[in-house]
Amino acid sequence: MKIYTKRGDSGDTSLFGGQRVSKSAERIKAYGNVDELNSFVGLAASYELSDRGTDLLNTVQELLFTLGADLATPPSSETRIERISEENITFLEEAIDNMEEELEPLKNFILPGGSQPGATLHIARTVCRRAERAAVACQETDKISDNCVKFLNRLSDFLFVIARYENKLAGVREENWTPERSK
C-alpha cells in the first residue's frame, strides 16, 4: 500500500464511508486532535513507567484509535466500525478510582510537571481538553456519538490522575500552585 494517494492535495479528505469533506471541517479537527493526543500518550508510554501505567496507557492508545474511527465515521454511515462505548468510559472511571486510592487527596491546585512521564501526561491532558473542545464544536454542526465527548472528558481526568500516580511512584513531589509566589 502506498502511503501517499494525492487525493487530499486539493484540501479535502475522505471520511469512513467515502464522504469527502474539507480538511478544515470540525470533524477532521476533532479526530486530528485525537491523533495528536495518541502520539503524546505514546511518548509518555515510551518512558519508564509502572507496569500498571504501561498497561493502562496501552489500552488508552487502542481506545484512541477506536475514538478516531468513531469521529471519522458519521453515525448515519453504513460502514460498520467499533465505536466508543459506555464500557470504555467505565474503564477510565475504574482506573481513576483505583489510582486515586493510592494518592493523597488534592487540597490545592498543582503545577503540571514532575517526572518525564508525568510532565508528558500533563501535556497529553491539555491536548485531550483541546480534542474535547473540538469534538463539542463538531457536535454542534455534525452528528457524532455522545460517548465521544464523554470519553474525552473522562480521559482528561484519567490523564491528570495517572500523571500524579506516576509522579508519586517516581518519588517526585507535587508542587502546589501558590498565588502569592506569582506576584
N, C-alpha and C positions, 0 to 999 in steps of 0.2 A: 504494500500500500504506500503510495506517495504521500509525503507529509504536506505538500502544497498542492492545492487544487486550482487556484486562481479564481475560484467562483466568488470570493469575497473582495476582489480587487476594486469593485465599484462601491464598496461601503455597505453592503448588505450581507446577511448570513442566513443560514437555514436553521429553523427550529426542528426538533424531533417531530416527524410527521411531514416534513418537507416545506412548510410555510416559510417564505422569505420575508425577512424584516431588516430594518436598518440596524447597523451595529450600535447606533446611539439609542436604541429603544430601551425603555425601562427594564424589560425582561432581560435583555442582554447585560445591562449594568448589574442587575441583581446576581445573575449567575457568574458574571465576571468577578464580582467581589467575593463570591463563594470560592471561586478558583484561587484567587489570591489568598484567601483565608486558609485554604487547604495547604498551600505552599508554606505559609508561616507555621502551621501546625506540624508539617513535615520537618521544617527547620528545628522546631522545638524538640521533636522526637529524635533528631539526629544527635542531640546532646546526651550526656549521661543522665539517665532518669531512673526512678524506681521501676521495678518490674511492673507494678500496678499502673504507674504513669504511662509506661510504654504500651501496655495492653490497651489502656483507655484511649490513648491518642491514636493507636492503630485503628480501633473501632470508629473513632470520630472521623478519621480520614475516609474510611469506607462510607460512612453516612454522609459525608460532604459530597462524595461523588453521586450518591443517591439524590441528595438535595439539588445538586446542579442539574441532574437529569430531570428532576421534578419541575424545577423552574424553567427548563428549556422545552418542556412539553405542555402545551395548553391542555387543560382538563378535557376539553372537547375533542382532542386528538384521538384517533383510533389506535395510535401507537401504544402498545402495552409496555409499560415500564414499572419498575418498583418505585413507589412514592414514599415520602416521609410519613411515618405512622405515629399514632399515639404511643405505641410501644417504644419507638425511638426517643420520644420526649421523656417517657418514664425512665428509660435507661439513663438519661442525663440527670434526671432528678435523683434517682437512687445513687448514682455515682457522687453527686454533690453531697447528699446526706451522709454517705459513708465517709467521705474525706473530711467533712466538717466535724465529725465525731472526734477526729484526731487534732483538730485545730482549736486554738484559743478563740473565743468569740470576739468579733470586732467591736471595739469601743470608739474607734477613730477612723478617719479616712487614712489609707496608707498610700505611700508613694509607689508607683509602679516601678519595678526593678527587681533587684536581688541577684540570684544566680543567672547564668546564661539561659538555661531553660525557663526559669521563672520570668525573666525580663522578656523573653521571646513570647511566652504565653500571654503576657500582658499586652504585647503588640497585637497578637492574634485576637485578643479580646476586643481591642479597638477596631480592628478590621471587621470582626464579627458584627459589631454595632453598626458599622457602615453598611455591611451587607444586609442587616436587618432593615435599616432605613431605606435602602434601595428596593428591598422586597415589598415594603409597605408602599413605596411610591409606585411600584409595578402593580400592586393590588388595586391601586386607585384607578388604573387605566385598563388593566387586563385581569382576566380571571386566573388566579393561582390558588393553590391549596392553602387553607388556613393553617395547616400544620407547618408549612414552610416558615411562616413568621413566628409561630410559637416555638419551633425548634431553634431558630436563630436566637430568639430571646433567651431561651433556657441555655443554649450553648454559650452565650456570653457570660452567663453566671457560672457555668461549669469551668470556663477558661480562667475566670478570676479565682475560683476555688482551687483548681489544680495548680495554678501559679503559686498560690500561698502554700499549698501542700508540698510541692516540690522544693520550694524555698526552705520550708521547715526541715524537710529531710536532708537538705544540703547544709543545714546548720546556719542559714543566712537569716539574720534578724530583719523583721519588717520595720521600715522607717515610717513612723506616723507623720502625717501632714500636720504641721503646727502653723496656724495662720500667723502667729507672732514672728516666726522666722522669715516670712516672706515680705515683711515690711522694710 
